[in-house]
Amino acid sequence: MLVYSLKRLALALVVAVTVSIISFGLLYLSGDPAIAMGGESATAEDIQAIRVFYGFDRPLVVQYLDWVARALHGDLGKSYYFDASVFDLVFQRLPVTLTLGLSAILFAIALAVPLGIAAAVRPNSLIDRLALLISVMGQALPSFWFALMLIVLLSVTYPLLPPSGSETWAHFVMPTVVLGYYATPAIMRLTRAGMLEVLTSDYIRTARAKGLRPPVVLAKHALRNAVIPVVSLAAVQFGFMLGGSIVVESVFALHGAGFLAWESISRNDLPTVQGLILVFSLIYITLTFLSDLVNAWLDPRIRIG
């Protein structure tokens, strides 16, 4: 297990370095950052002064290494628009996005896994068709439209939940449903496919022949192996939720990191975009690494292979 963990850790570090290079390159994606900072009215002397002041006149390799060194010490630069530390901006907003993402993935798992198991136990039945309908709807409904319909129904027509804000748990109910429903179809289909494959295995037939009760066979023997790919998918989906919560946070006015990303992109605030991409990527890499370790613990064949 230790050797497998070290191999996965080395791979995660390589991916992290690659992401840092891409994040740094965003600064030059739209051209010379000194010109972008100076604006249309800046003279050549002003642009040169900005270039020297921020170190844009140095070689790119030197700039990258300096940026990485500062990032390792928690310095992600200064926001052009907000005139504040990018590190402070991101980590002030991140708890809202993490709360939303965690509640959404738990909602998706709580809905998708039981549906996938029920659909696999009774294939081509009514519950299987219901699961298929939920899956198709989850893929077809645009997140912004679903969010607006929930606001109309649960905040306007029937004032049960607040339409915006992040002050109480009630403010997260509708965003959780919208964001979690987006991940439900993939988790449910994978659970169903895994259970269908496992239920036809020899060891499941042996367990049934020994007289074990069906709930014990499902929970103790079948689900443990069928859930292995679901763990990896849930980690990936959670990472996608953190980075893809921009629309949901904008509709429900949740001032999290996703909403900060939208503000930064619309105002060409590249240092903040850099910091957000780096932080989200590192969270995603960490989740993937942890899911690999969990899968190796669930199935020893993974770490042996």
Stockholm file with secondary structure:
# STOCKHOLM 1.0

chainA/1-305         MLVYSLKRLALALVVAVTVSIISFGLLYLSGDPAIAMGGESATAEDIQAIRVFYGFDRPLVVQYLDWVARALHGDLGKSYYFDASVFDLVFQRLPVTLTLGLSAILFAIALAVPLGIAAAVRPNSLIDRLALLISVMGQALPSFWFALMLIVLLSVTYPLLPPSGSETWAHFVMPTVVLGYYATPAIMRLTRAGMLEVLTSDYIRTARAKGLRPPVVLAKHALRNAVIPVVSLAAVQFGFMLGGSIVVESVFALHGAGFLAWESISRNDLPTVQGLILVFSLIYITLTFLSDLVNAWLDPRIRIG
#=GR chainA/1-305 SS CHHHHHHHHHHHHHHHHHHHHHHHHGGGTTSCHHHHHHCTTCCHHHHHHHHHHTTTTSCHHHHHHHHHHHHHTTCCCBCTTTCSBHHHHHHHHHHHHHHHHHHHHHHHHHHHHHHHHHHHHSTTSHHHHHHHHHHHHHHHSCHHHHHHHHHIIIIIISCCSCSSCSSSGGGGHHHHHHHHHHHHHHHHHHHHHHHHHHHTSHHHHHHHHTTCCHHHIIIIIIHHHHTHHHHHHHHHHHHHHHHTCHHHHHHTTCCSHHHHHHHHHHTTCHHHHHHHHHHHHHHHHHHHHHHHHHHHHHCHHHHHC
#=GC SS_cons         CHHHHHHHHHHHHHHHHHHHHHHHHGGGTTSCHHHHHHCTTCCHHHHHHHHHHTTTTSCHHHHHHHHHHHHHTTCCCBCTTTCSBHHHHHHHHHHHHHHHHHHHHHHHHHHHHHHHHHHHHSTTSHHHHHHHHHHHHHHHSCHHHHHHHHHIIIIIISCCSCSSCSSSGGGGHHHHHHHHHHHHHHHHHHHHHHHHHHHTSHHHHHHHHTTCCHHHIIIIIIHHHHTHHHHHHHHHHHHHHHHTCHHHHHHTTCCSHHHHHHHHHHTTCHHHHHHHHHHHHHHHHHHHHHHHHHHHHHCHHHHHC
//
